[in-house]
Amino acid sequence: MDVETRGPGMRLRYIGLGVPNVDEVVAFFLDDWELEDAGANTDAALLRAPGSEDEFILRVRAASSSQVDMFGFGVDNASEVDELHRCLRAADATIVGEPASILHEGGGYGFRFFDPDGHLLEVASDSPRQQTRTGDFAPGQPLLLSHFVINATQTDRLVDWYCAHLGFRVTDRLEDKLIFLTTTDAHHQIAIATSTENGLNHIAYECHDVDSFMRAAGRLQRRGHHLLWGPGRHGPGDNTFAYFRDPAGFVQEFTTGLESVGSPDWKVRSWRSLPEESDLWGTSNPRPNDEFVGRRDPGLGVVPDWIRSS
């Protein structure tokens, strides 16, 4: 593949969701998931977390069906934005606009583009920051976005694209089912799962420690939310897991303890799809595979109206 490569060291800033039941979804994330109200505009509710530097980590707006609007990433400076734009244009990526000041909430200087499966991504620099509150949070409250996983019918093609064009690298593989990617020392910011449909697999939120993670998982169950899978500890990434489904149908995960891959001696490992490797603790229920297949996201390849008008 004759393409230019680069590695901006991107950080995950926020995820935008479109849902048909905004009030119910926002109430779930505020009251049960325990994110915080970051305000709202005429188009969307904004939700933040105390350990994140970003003003919000979720943007939830009304849509006719559940869909992912965008995955937002941040880089350190405007020159990185411009260089990424140049490289993507040279590679004939589908780009939505030139680098410019972002007028909608979150701000900064950036642009948007589609990956080969139609997921809309935003990369920006110079966005407003807030003071993190890592010592001031409720027990069991998630602190920040950890990662997200997307389903793909052509896994290797999508992995190759993220590595070649956005500077991601593979850290681990789970047979031919799941590939883990990062641009930082965190084991994964994104993972790509082999599936029959393209779309979101799940979103994960980092808790302070194992005690906080267990309190979060327990809180959701006490409030009547079905635990899809967990609590346990994954082999790939060594992170804990507890998965639930939100009122819009998206799978959401509490996690903590994600492995660091910052060592220059790190080597990609191959994991097996076995219970003792999927859950090192052996404490979780069997993985309900059908819950993670999802459906084709109706937002793929579509620029939401709120972005077109900004």
Backbone bond lengths (Angstrom), bond angles and torsions (degrees), N, CA, C in turn:
res aa  C-N    CA-C-N  psi(-1)  N-CA   C-N-CA  omega(-1)  CA-C   N-CA-C  phi
1 M - - - 1.465 - - 1.527 108.42 -
2 D 1.337 116.14 113.96 1.455 121.55 -174.81 1.525 109.82 -90.35
3 V 1.338 115.58 84.21 1.461 120.41 -178.32 1.514 109.03 -135.56
4 E 1.328 115.00 160.12 1.464 119.52 173.94 1.529 108.75 -81.24
5 T 1.317 116.14 146.14 1.458 120.35 178.73 1.513 109.69 -120.37
6 R 1.317 114.55 154.72 1.460 119.53 178.00 1.522 107.97 -160.92
7 G 1.346 117.31 168.02 1.448 120.50 -179.54 1.508 111.63 -143.44
8 P 1.317 118.51 94.54 1.459 119.84 -174.74 1.518 115.18 -77.63
9 G 1.342 119.24 -7.77 1.457 119.58 -176.74 1.507 111.14 63.38
10 M 1.303 116.46 54.99 1.457 121.17 -173.46 1.522 111.84 -76.23
11 R 1.332 115.44 148.13 1.457 120.91 173.56 1.520 108.56 -113.00
12 L 1.313 116.28 145.38 1.455 121.67 178.71 1.520 109.17 -77.44
13 R 1.343 117.09 120.92 1.462 122.02 -176.35 1.523 112.46 -98.13
14 Y 1.319 116.35 -55.54 1.464 119.08 -176.45 1.519 110.31 -158.86
15 I 1.330 114.80 166.51 1.461 122.37 175.52 1.518 107.86 -128.86
16 G 1.313 116.38 132.28 1.449 121.90 177.74 1.515 110.64 -100.29
17 L 1.322 116.63 130.38 1.456 122.64 -179.62 1.520 110.38 -120.54
18 G 1.313 116.54 140.59 1.448 122.26 168.58 1.518 108.67 -108.88
19 V 1.330 117.55 129.72 1.463 121.16 -175.23 1.528 109.88 -138.78
20 P 1.337 118.05 151.71 1.464 120.34 178.49 1.525 113.73 -81.94
21 N 1.330 118.12 -9.63 1.467 123.26 -174.94 1.530 109.92 -130.46
22 V 1.318 116.19 65.48 1.465 121.80 -172.27 1.525 111.85 -56.28
23 D 1.319 117.74 -50.21 1.465 120.11 -175.57 1.521 111.90 -59.03
24 E 1.325 116.55 -42.04 1.464 120.64 -179.11 1.530 110.69 -67.77
25 V 1.324 117.07 -41.22 1.462 120.86 -178.80 1.528 110.59 -68.23
26 V 1.317 117.14 -44.67 1.466 120.25 179.92 1.522 110.52 -63.46
27 A 1.330 117.33 -41.18 1.464 120.35 177.34 1.527 110.97 -60.87
28 F 1.322 117.06 -39.69 1.466 120.88 177.67 1.530 111.06 -60.15
29 F 1.332 116.42 -47.58 1.459 119.23 -176.88 1.531 112.69 -71.69
30 L 1.320 118.17 -29.97 1.460 120.44 178.26 1.520 111.76 -81.23
31 D 1.311 117.41 -48.73 1.462 121.35 -170.64 1.521 113.12 -84.94
32 D 1.328 117.26 -38.96 1.457 120.65 -174.65 1.528 112.54 -102.10
33 W 1.320 116.69 -48.13 1.465 120.20 179.55 1.527 110.92 -74.81
34 E 1.323 116.93 -24.94 1.472 126.08 176.20 1.527 113.65 68.95
35 L 1.333 116.25 38.41 1.449 119.10 161.65 1.521 108.35 -76.16
36 E 1.321 117.77 176.53 1.465 121.22 -175.16 1.521 110.67 -118.32
37 D 1.324 114.88 151.18 1.459 121.16 179.57 1.528 109.11 -73.93
38 A 1.334 115.90 118.90 1.463 120.68 176.98 1.518 110.85 -103.17
39 G 1.322 116.31 12.57 1.454 120.16 179.72 1.512 110.93 101.00
40 A 1.306 115.97 -175.48 1.454 121.63 -178.73 1.511 108.89 -154.34
41 N 1.311 116.00 160.02 1.455 121.05 169.12 1.517 107.98 -119.61
42 T 1.284 117.64 -166.17 1.461 119.22 -178.57 1.520 111.94 -71.13
43 D 1.338 117.09 -16.10 1.456 120.95 -174.82 1.522 114.35 -103.14
44 A 1.337 118.63 -28.40 1.452 118.98 -167.78 1.513 112.53 -157.05
45 A 1.345 114.07 158.90 1.460 122.08 169.82 1.518 108.17 -96.47
46 L 1.329 116.15 141.35 1.455 122.32 -178.75 1.524 108.93 -115.68
47 L 1.330 116.35 133.08 1.457 122.13 -176.47 1.523 109.40 -124.85
48 R 1.314 116.25 135.13 1.460 120.84 -177.52 1.527 110.29 -120.54
49 A 1.344 115.18 172.49 1.463 122.45 177.46 1.523 108.26 -135.24
50 P 1.343 118.15 145.16 1.465 120.56 -170.30 1.523 115.07 -67.23
51 G 1.329 118.87 -21.47 1.452 119.97 -179.08 1.513 114.23 -93.37
52 S 1.325 116.96 -1.23 1.457 120.79 -177.81 1.522 110.92 -94.36
53 E 1.326 116.90 141.29 1.454 121.61 175.00 1.527 111.95 -77.33
54 D 1.306 116.37 -15.63 1.455 119.93 -176.77 1.519 111.46 -85.07
55 E 1.320 115.57 151.24 1.454 121.29 -175.95 1.520 112.39 -64.73
56 F 1.312 117.30 -25.09 1.461 121.07 175.31 1.519 108.38 -156.11
57 I 1.336 116.12 156.78 1.462 120.72 177.45 1.521 112.05 -116.39
58 L 1.331 117.14 -16.84 1.457 121.51 175.59 1.520 109.41 -130.87
59 R 1.319 115.41 138.60 1.462 122.56 172.20 1.515 106.56 -120.91
60 V 1.334 117.24 120.78 1.466 121.66 -174.45 1.520 108.67 -121.52
61 R 1.325 116.39 121.21 1.458 120.33 -178.16 1.526 109.63 -131.92
62 A 1.317 116.23 165.01 1.454 122.21 -178.53 1.525 110.35 -75.19
63 A 1.335 116.31 135.64 1.468 122.59 176.21 1.524 107.41 -146.71
64 S 1.303 115.59 163.90 1.468 119.50 -178.60 1.520 111.98 -72.46
65 S 1.322 117.99 -23.68 1.461 122.56 176.61 1.518 108.85 -149.03
66 S 1.315 116.84 164.00 1.468 120.96 -178.12 1.515 110.38 -70.82
67 Q 1.327 116.57 127.55 1.454 121.41 -179.88 1.515 110.11 -155.30
68 V 1.335 115.87 158.27 1.462 121.33 172.37 1.518 108.00 -91.34
69 D 1.329 116.47 122.18 1.465 120.48 177.61 1.519 111.81 -77.50
70 M 1.341 116.22 -43.94 1.463 118.47 -172.11 1.521 111.05 -169.83
71 F 1.330 114.78 149.72 1.456 122.82 168.29 1.514 107.20 -107.49
72 G 1.338 117.53 120.57 1.453 122.07 -176.79 1.516 112.03 -102.37
73 F 1.344 116.66 128.44 1.456 122.94 178.50 1.525 109.92 -120.31
74 G 1.320 116.17 156.52 1.457 121.81 177.06 1.520 111.51 -121.50
75 V 1.333 115.83 147.05 1.463 122.49 172.07 1.522 108.29 -126.71
76 D 1.317 116.70 172.51 1.460 120.52 -168.75 1.518 114.95 -75.16
77 N 1.319 117.76 -32.80 1.459 118.06 -174.34 1.523 111.72 -153.31
78 A 1.335 115.27 167.74 1.458 121.60 -175.67 1.519 112.56 -64.83
79 S 1.325 117.41 -30.87 1.465 119.04 -179.80 1.529 111.35 -64.40
80 E 1.318 116.96 -33.47 1.463 120.18 176.06 1.520 110.73 -66.86
81 V 1.330 116.65 -39.54 1.461 120.37 176.29 1.528 109.76 -59.85
82 D 1.323 116.56 -48.68 1.466 120.85 -177.77 1.528 111.51 -63.13
83 E 1.330 116.22 -40.29 1.466 119.68 -179.33 1.523 111.23 -67.33
84 L 1.331 116.11 -40.59 1.458 119.50 177.82 1.526 110.44 -63.51
85 H 1.326 116.43 -41.97 1.457 120.52 178.40 1.533 110.02 -60.50
86 R 1.329 117.35 -43.20 1.456 121.15 179.64 1.528 111.27 -61.94
87 C 1.322 116.34 -44.58 1.461 120.21 -178.52 1.526 111.77 -66.94
88 L 1.317 117.07 -40.93 1.462 119.64 179.28 1.519 111.25 -67.05
89 R 1.315 116.78 -38.85 1.465 119.56 177.91 1.534 110.12 -64.79
90 A 1.330 117.30 -40.90 1.459 120.68 178.31 1.530 111.77 -63.78
91 A 1.331 116.26 -27.23 1.461 121.45 -179.62 1.527 112.41 -93.15
92 D 1.349 116.74 7.86 1.474 121.90 177.78 1.519 112.66 62.40
93 A 1.327 117.21 33.14 1.467 120.04 173.77 1.530 109.39 -70.74
94 T 1.324 115.85 157.17 1.463 120.74 177.83 1.519 108.44 -83.72
95 I 1.330 115.97 105.86 1.460 122.44 -173.88 1.520 109.65 -105.53
96 V 1.332 115.83 139.45 1.463 122.42 179.52 1.528 107.91 -107.05
97 G 1.312 117.72 88.80 1.456 120.73 176.40 1.510 114.12 87.93
98 E 1.315 114.44 163.86 1.453 122.72 177.54 1.531 110.36 -88.01
99 P 1.338 118.82 159.45 1.467 119.82 173.82 1.524 110.80 -57.25
100 A 1.322 116.46 133.47 1.466 121.53 -175.99 1.515 108.22 -165.14
101 S 1.333 115.42 173.88 1.469 120.10 173.15 1.520 108.71 -65.08
102 I 1.332 115.71 131.85 1.460 120.73 179.97 1.520 108.07 -86.53
103 L 1.320 115.79 122.27 1.452 120.45 -171.68 1.520 113.44 -86.27
104 H 1.326 117.93 -24.90 1.465 118.34 -179.97 1.529 109.90 -80.18
105 E 1.344 116.19 173.23 1.459 121.39 -177.29 1.526 109.49 -55.99
106 G 1.327 116.27 148.84 1.460 122.18 -174.07 1.509 111.39 101.08
107 G 1.342 116.04 -37.18 1.453 122.68 170.82 1.519 115.33 55.63
108 G 1.332 113.94 -156.79 1.446 121.28 -179.47 1.519 112.38 92.13
109 Y 1.319 114.55 -167.08 1.462 122.86 -178.75 1.520 107.51 -121.66
110 G 1.324 117.79 120.29 1.451 118.49 -176.44 1.506 113.70 -172.43
111 F 1.315 114.66 -165.52 1.465 121.56 178.10 1.521 108.52 -157.42
112 R 1.334 116.17 175.18 1.457 121.85 -176.22 1.519 109.91 -128.51
113 F 1.319 115.32 155.83 1.463 120.78 -178.19 1.518 108.77 -160.75
114 F 1.322 115.76 161.62 1.465 121.59 179.19 1.521 110.61 -101.40
115 D 1.337 116.37 142.70 1.456 119.42 167.72 1.536 107.91 -81.08
116 P 1.329 119.12 174.60 1.469 119.88 -174.92 1.525 114.74 -61.56
117 D 1.339 118.22 -22.05 1.461 120.82 178.91 1.518 112.70 -91.94
118 G 1.342 117.84 -0.47 1.455 120.38 177.31 1.504 115.33 94.50
119 H 1.339 118.82 8.49 1.464 120.75 173.23 1.524 108.66 -73.18
120 L 1.317 116.95 129.98 1.458 120.82 179.14 1.522 109.73 -86.42
121 L 1.329 116.66 128.30 1.453 123.38 179.79 1.519 109.36 -118.52
122 E 1.323 115.55 147.16 1.459 122.07 173.63 1.514 107.89 -124.04
123 V 1.336 116.24 133.94 1.462 121.39 173.04 1.519 107.55 -122.29
124 A 1.332 116.48 128.88 1.468 120.63 -176.02 1.513 110.52 -143.73
125 S 1.315 114.95 153.75 1.463 122.78 170.64 1.523 108.33 -119.15
126 D 1.327 115.97 170.08 1.468 122.36 171.47 1.524 113.47 58.28
127 S 1.313 116.95 31.54 1.469 120.04 175.34 1.523 109.62 -80.55
128 P 1.335 117.96 152.55 1.470 119.93 179.91 1.526 110.98 -59.89
129 R 1.301 116.02 143.52 1.468 122.32 178.56 1.512 110.22 -116.16
130 Q 1.321 116.32 155.95 1.452 121.50 173.08 1.523 108.89 -122.41
131 Q 1.309 116.49 159.90 1.455 121.72 178.48 1.524 109.40 -70.78
132 T 1.321 116.80 127.57 1.460 118.94 176.91 1.527 109.99 -72.71
133 R 1.336 115.57 152.14 1.462 120.98 -177.98 1.528 108.83 -125.97
134 T 1.327 116.12 62.10 1.454 118.85 -176.15 1.527 112.57 -69.91
135 G 1.310 118.05 -17.33 1.461 120.11 177.01 1.513 113.06 -103.86
136 D 1.314 116.91 5.27 1.467 121.36 -175.51 1.519 109.04 -133.26
137 F 1.335 114.99 80.17 1.452 119.91 178.84 1.527 108.43 -152.05
138 A 1.321 115.20 160.16 1.462 120.34 -178.32 1.529 110.12 -78.92
139 P 1.329 118.30 149.72 1.467 120.13 175.65 1.529 110.20 -56.73
140 G 1.313 116.78 128.49 1.456 120.41 -179.96 1.510 115.12 84.63
141 Q 1.327 117.52 5.86 1.461 120.07 179.52 1.530 110.33 -86.50
142 P 1.339 118.42 128.75 1.468 119.13 176.80 1.524 111.17 -66.48
143 L 1.336 116.54 144.35 1.461 121.17 -173.26 1.523 113.92 -97.38
144 L 1.324 117.84 -30.98 1.464 120.17 -176.63 1.520 109.70 -168.90
145 L 1.335 116.24 170.47 1.455 120.51 171.74 1.517 109.35 -68.47
146 S 1.311 117.01 137.17 1.455 121.43 175.97 1.535 110.69 -98.78
147 H 1.339 116.45 -56.39 1.459 120.31 -175.80 1.522 109.19 -167.24
148 F 1.304 115.42 173.22 1.462 120.03 169.44 1.517 108.94 -137.86
149 V 1.327 115.42 158.00 1.456 122.30 179.20 1.521 107.88 -124.56
150 I 1.332 116.33 133.50 1.457 120.67 177.31 1.525 109.52 -116.93
151 N 1.332 114.88 145.04 1.454 122.32 176.17 1.524 109.45 -87.33
152 A 1.328 116.56 143.56 1.457 120.84 -178.25 1.521 110.38 -144.73
153 T 1.314 115.77 140.46 1.458 120.54 176.10 1.522 111.18 -81.89
154 Q 1.345 117.40 -23.42 1.468 122.45 176.56 1.537 108.00 -124.35
155 T 1.313 115.06 77.74 1.459 121.69 -171.17 1.520 112.73 -59.27
156 D 1.325 116.94 -49.78 1.464 120.04 -175.55 1.525 111.29 -62.86
157 R 1.330 117.01 -38.80 1.463 119.97 178.97 1.514 110.57 -60.39
158 L 1.347 116.94 -44.19 1.457 120.23 -177.74 1.521 111.13 -69.73
159 V 1.327 117.09 -41.02 1.466 121.08 177.06 1.525 110.37 -60.16
160 D 1.317 117.08 -46.04 1.461 120.47 179.74 1.530 110.96 -59.11
161 W 1.331 116.49 -39.69 1.468 120.25 -178.48 1.530 110.84 -66.28
162 Y 1.332 118.08 -45.87 1.467 120.56 -179.99 1.526 110.83 -63.80
163 C 1.303 117.70 -36.44 1.461 120.21 179.54 1.526 111.34 -73.32
164 A 1.322 117.11 -43.23 1.457 120.23 -175.90 1.518 112.63 -71.91
165 H 1.338 117.06 -37.54 1.456 119.74 -170.37 1.527 114.62 -104.51
166 L 1.319 118.21 -26.81 1.465 120.19 -175.68 1.521 113.15 -114.67
167 G 1.320 117.88 1.96 1.460 119.59 174.81 1.511 115.15 80.64
168 F 1.338 118.04 14.17 1.464 119.61 175.22 1.518 109.65 -74.61
169 R 1.327 115.21 157.73 1.460 121.14 174.41 1.526 108.72 -133.24
170 V 1.306 115.70 150.60 1.465 121.48 178.93 1.523 108.83 -78.91
171 T 1.332 116.18 133.49 1.465 120.23 178.14 1.524 112.59 -108.99
172 D 1.340 117.29 -34.13 1.463 121.87 179.33 1.518 109.47 -154.41
173 R 1.332 115.42 161.49 1.463 121.82 175.09 1.525 109.69 -132.79
174 L 1.305 115.80 141.51 1.461 122.46 172.14 1.526 107.15 -111.24
175 E 1.350 114.97 93.93 1.467 122.03 -176.22 1.533 108.69 45.94
176 D 1.334 117.39 -135.30 1.459 120.76 176.24 1.523 110.81 -101.98
177 K 1.354 116.20 21.69 1.458 120.82 -171.55 1.526 114.28 -104.07
178 L 1.322 117.76 -28.90 1.465 119.82 -171.68 1.529 109.13 -155.15
179 I 1.346 115.79 132.21 1.459 121.79 179.26 1.522 108.33 -126.41
180 F 1.328 117.20 132.11 1.457 123.67 -173.21 1.525 109.72 -103.85
181 L 1.352 116.56 134.84 1.456 122.55 -173.17 1.525 111.11 -131.85
182 T 1.334 115.82 147.03 1.462 119.92 175.91 1.522 110.02 -153.11
183 T 1.341 115.83 159.40 1.471 122.23 167.74 1.523 110.47 -116.55
184 T 1.335 117.45 4.04 1.466 122.69 -174.89 1.521 109.90 -126.57
185 D 1.342 116.49 -165.15 1.463 120.47 175.76 1.522 112.28 -80.16
186 A 1.332 118.37 -13.59 1.459 121.15 178.44 1.522 110.08 -69.34
187 H 1.311 117.11 140.95 1.465 121.28 -176.20 1.514 112.81 -53.42
188 H 1.315 117.63 -42.21 1.467 119.48 173.96 1.518 111.05 -154.02
189 Q 1.315 114.23 139.65 1.458 123.44 168.73 1.516 109.74 -101.05
190 I 1.313 114.98 -30.72 1.460 123.78 177.44 1.520 107.75 -134.21
191 A 1.323 116.76 146.23 1.459 121.28 164.50 1.524 107.06 -131.89
192 I 1.310 115.41 148.98 1.460 120.95 -177.88 1.518 107.96 -120.81
193 A 1.340 114.97 121.95 1.456 122.17 -174.00 1.524 110.56 -107.55
194 T 1.309 116.48 137.28 1.452 121.08 176.26 1.519 109.66 -70.97
195 S 1.333 116.38 130.18 1.459 120.44 -175.13 1.520 110.00 -152.40
196 T 1.322 115.09 172.05 1.466 120.85 176.43 1.519 111.65 -86.64
197 E 1.343 117.93 -8.77 1.462 122.52 -179.65 1.523 109.53 -135.91
198 N 1.340 116.22 152.83 1.463 121.76 173.24 1.521 109.40 -93.48
199 G 1.310 117.07 130.60 1.464 119.93 179.97 1.514 110.71 164.07
200 L 1.317 115.56 -169.30 1.465 120.92 -178.24 1.521 111.16 -78.04
201 N 1.330 116.00 135.41 1.453 121.94 171.31 1.529 109.13 -91.59
202 H 1.344 117.45 -58.32 1.463 120.55 174.72 1.520 111.02 -165.22
203 I 1.330 115.04 167.48 1.459 124.41 174.52 1.520 107.61 -118.97
204 A 1.338 117.55 138.68 1.462 121.41 -177.32 1.520 111.07 -119.87
205 Y 1.346 115.51 144.35 1.461 123.85 -176.89 1.525 108.75 -124.90
206 E 1.323 115.49 132.98 1.467 121.96 -176.27 1.514 111.45 -83.51
207 C 1.331 116.35 129.45 1.463 122.81 171.95 1.536 109.00 -99.41
208 H 1.330 116.13 165.35 1.467 120.83 -172.85 1.521 112.40 -65.21
209 D 1.317 117.14 -44.64 1.456 121.95 -178.15 1.520 108.39 -159.54
210 V 1.325 116.44 -175.59 1.459 119.99 -175.77 1.529 111.38 -64.10
211 D 1.333 117.15 -39.25 1.459 119.41 178.37 1.527 110.83 -61.03
212 S 1.325 116.89 -45.52 1.461 120.76 179.10 1.525 110.81 -64.01
213 F 1.324 116.26 -40.15 1.464 121.38 176.69 1.527 111.17 -59.19
214 M 1.328 117.24 -46.29 1.464 120.60 -179.06 1.525 111.68 -66.75
215 R 1.326 116.48 -37.35 1.468 119.62 176.37 1.527 110.80 -63.27
216 A 1.335 116.23 -39.94 1.459 119.91 179.29 1.527 110.50 -64.31
217 A 1.321 116.92 -47.03 1.461 120.39 179.91 1.519 111.26 -63.77
218 G 1.319 116.68 -40.10 1.459 120.32 177.94 1.516 112.64 -65.56
219 R 1.324 116.69 -39.22 1.471 120.84 179.46 1.520 111.24 -60.21
220 L 1.317 115.86 -45.15 1.472 118.99 -179.50 1.526 111.15 -62.40
221 Q 1.328 117.16 -40.58 1.462 119.75 179.76 1.525 111.22 -68.89
222 R 1.312 117.99 -41.12 1.462 120.78 178.67 1.523 111.81 -62.73
223 R 1.321 116.32 -27.36 1.468 120.29 179.68 1.523 112.54 -91.87
224 G 1.320 115.27 12.34 1.458 119.49 170.55 1.509 116.21 91.98
225 H 1.340 118.81 10.76 1.459 120.76 179.84 1.529 109.92 -92.45
226 H 1.319 115.50 131.69 1.458 121.64 -176.55 1.521 111.03 -71.76
227 L 1.312 117.12 128.50 1.460 122.66 175.76 1.525 107.90 -80.17
228 L 1.346 116.42 112.48 1.456 120.28 -178.82 1.521 111.75 -69.63
229 W 1.339 115.06 -46.81 1.463 119.82 -176.08 1.525 108.55 -156.93
230 G 1.356 115.89 129.75 1.448 120.56 179.14 1.528 110.64 128.88
231 P 1.335 117.51 -170.24 1.464 125.37 -13.39 1.525 110.66 -73.50
232 G 1.335 114.64 144.32 1.450 119.66 -179.80 1.513 110.17 -158.53
233 R 1.337 114.95 -170.48 1.467 120.10 179.33 1.527 108.46 -135.73
234 H 1.340 115.43 119.89 1.457 120.81 -178.34 1.527 111.74 -68.52
235 G 1.354 115.83 151.01 1.448 120.16 167.57 1.524 110.56 -70.95
236 P 1.337 118.69 -63.39 1.471 120.10 176.70 1.531 110.66 -62.47
237 G 1.310 116.70 117.66 1.463 121.02 -179.37 1.500 114.92 93.08
238 D 1.363 117.43 -21.22 1.461 122.52 177.71 1.526 113.07 59.84
239 N 1.331 118.33 18.76 1.462 121.86 -177.40 1.517 111.06 -94.59
240 T 1.321 114.89 153.11 1.455 120.51 175.78 1.526 109.71 -75.43
241 F 1.342 116.31 163.05 1.462 119.59 -179.40 1.526 111.84 -150.04
242 A 1.318 114.19 141.50 1.466 122.95 169.68 1.523 106.00 -152.25
243 Y 1.333 116.37 117.85 1.459 121.87 -172.43 1.525 111.11 -109.63
244 F 1.327 114.59 138.20 1.460 122.73 176.95 1.521 109.00 -134.64
245 R 1.327 116.85 164.69 1.460 120.87 175.67 1.523 108.82 -110.27
246 D 1.344 116.36 131.58 1.464 119.91 179.78 1.530 110.24 -83.95
247 P 1.323 118.82 172.04 1.465 120.62 -175.26 1.528 114.55 -65.43
248 A 1.333 118.08 -14.66 1.469 120.58 176.72 1.523 111.74 -90.28
249 G 1.334 116.90 -4.90 1.457 120.86 178.68 1.512 115.10 98.53
250 F 1.347 118.14 -1.99 1.453 120.77 178.43 1.527 110.18 -80.54
251 V 1.331 116.43 144.18 1.461 121.15 175.10 1.523 108.70 -85.04
252 Q 1.344 116.21 130.90 1.458 123.52 -179.12 1.532 108.56 -123.70
253 E 1.330 116.41 142.61 1.460 121.48 -174.69 1.525 111.61 -125.29
254 F 1.325 115.83 137.26 1.459 121.41 163.18 1.525 107.69 -92.77
255 T 1.338 116.80 139.73 1.455 120.59 179.81 1.516 109.64 -150.81
256 T 1.317 116.75 167.23 1.466 123.00 170.81 1.518 108.42 -163.22
257 G 1.341 115.82 162.37 1.465 121.18 172.23 1.509 114.76 76.92
258 L 1.343 117.98 28.06 1.455 120.00 -179.82 1.532 110.60 -60.46
259 E 1.298 116.03 133.93 1.461 123.68 -175.46 1.533 111.68 -63.78
260 S 1.336 116.31 147.25 1.457 121.56 174.21 1.530 109.79 -91.94
261 V 1.339 115.70 137.93 1.465 120.54 178.88 1.531 109.78 -119.65
262 G 1.326 115.84 29.00 1.461 120.73 -176.49 1.511 114.72 -75.48
263 S 1.325 118.36 -13.65 1.462 120.72 -178.30 1.523 110.72 -67.97
264 P 1.332 117.75 136.58 1.474 119.77 176.56 1.523 112.26 -65.86
265 D 1.338 116.95 -14.72 1.464 121.13 179.80 1.529 112.83 -89.57
266 W 1.342 116.58 2.68 1.476 118.84 -177.40 1.521 110.62 -61.29
267 K 1.329 115.38 133.08 1.458 121.35 176.83 1.521 109.21 -123.18
268 V 1.322 115.68 138.70 1.459 121.26 179.19 1.522 109.37 -62.32
269 R 1.329 115.24 131.43 1.459 120.86 -179.16 1.530 109.69 -106.12
270 S 1.319 115.73 156.74 1.459 121.92 174.99 1.521 108.34 -113.83
271 W 1.332 115.00 120.08 1.451 121.68 -179.06 1.524 110.00 -102.54
272 R 1.338 114.76 154.94 1.459 120.15 178.43 1.530 110.16 -103.01
273 S 1.309 114.54 151.61 1.460 120.26 179.54 1.522 109.11 -84.23
274 L 1.335 114.23 71.62 1.461 122.43 -178.84 1.518 109.16 -125.64
275 P 1.321 118.95 145.82 1.466 120.54 -179.60 1.518 113.52 -52.95
276 E 1.342 117.31 -38.72 1.469 119.61 -176.92 1.521 112.57 -73.51
277 E 1.331 118.89 -13.57 1.457 121.26 175.14 1.528 111.67 -103.46
278 S 1.325 116.46 -28.50 1.467 119.55 174.04 1.518 111.04 -69.44
279 D 1.332 117.02 -33.82 1.464 122.41 178.10 1.523 108.93 -137.13
280 L 1.330 115.93 101.35 1.461 120.97 -177.27 1.521 112.23 -63.79
281 W 1.347 116.99 -29.92 1.453 120.57 -179.18 1.534 112.83 -76.94
282 G 1.319 116.08 -30.71 1.462 119.63 -174.18 1.513 113.69 74.50
283 T 1.327 117.02 24.06 1.468 121.11 -176.00 1.527 113.59 -101.13
284 S 1.342 117.94 -12.97 1.464 119.69 -173.37 1.521 111.63 -88.22
285 N 1.316 114.36 163.94 1.450 120.41 170.15 1.533 109.20 -72.42
286 P 1.336 119.30 164.14 1.472 119.93 176.22 1.525 110.74 -58.49
287 R 1.322 116.84 144.29 1.462 121.45 -178.85 1.525 110.14 -65.00
288 P 1.329 118.34 122.76 1.468 121.24 176.55 1.528 109.96 -83.44
289 N 1.307 117.23 88.57 1.461 121.82 -169.46 1.524 113.31 -55.39
290 D 1.319 117.51 -37.59 1.460 120.44 -177.56 1.525 112.48 -62.66
291 E 1.323 117.55 -26.65 1.462 121.17 -177.89 1.531 112.09 -68.10
292 F 1.327 117.03 -21.17 1.463 120.74 -174.13 1.534 113.31 -106.02
293 V 1.322 116.64 -2.22 1.458 119.61 178.90 1.522 110.42 -69.59
294 G 1.327 115.65 -40.39 1.454 120.25 178.12 1.523 111.67 69.22
295 R 1.306 115.47 -162.08 1.457 122.53 178.57 1.514 107.94 -138.55
296 R 1.325 115.82 166.82 1.457 118.26 178.79 1.522 109.26 -64.42
297 D 1.315 115.71 129.09 1.456 121.27 -178.77 1.531 108.82 -71.64
298 P 1.357 118.30 121.79 1.462 119.76 179.55 1.521 113.69 -67.87
299 G 1.339 117.71 -10.17 1.449 120.74 179.36 1.517 114.13 -89.18
300 L 1.327 118.15 -2.53 1.454 120.22 -178.30 1.527 110.96 -63.39
301 G 1.325 115.87 130.94 1.453 120.97 178.08 1.511 115.25 77.10
302 V 1.334 116.69 7.00 1.466 121.31 -176.04 1.525 109.53 -114.99
303 V 1.322 116.72 132.38 1.462 121.17 172.49 1.526 107.36 -88.73
304 P 1.341 119.02 115.37 1.470 120.69 -177.90 1.528 111.76 -59.01
305 D 1.322 115.46 151.07 1.458 120.85 -178.17 1.523 112.24 -57.09
306 W 1.331 117.11 -36.24 1.472 119.37 -176.34 1.528 112.32 -68.07
307 I 1.338 116.15 -22.95 1.460 119.55 175.56 1.529 109.82 -84.22
308 R 1.312 117.37 -40.36 1.459 120.29 179.81 1.521 112.11 -61.65
309 S 1.350 116.09 -30.20 1.457 119.52 -176.95 1.515 113.31 -90.45
310 S 1.362 117.51 -3.39 1.467 120.09 -176.56 1.515 110.72 -96.62
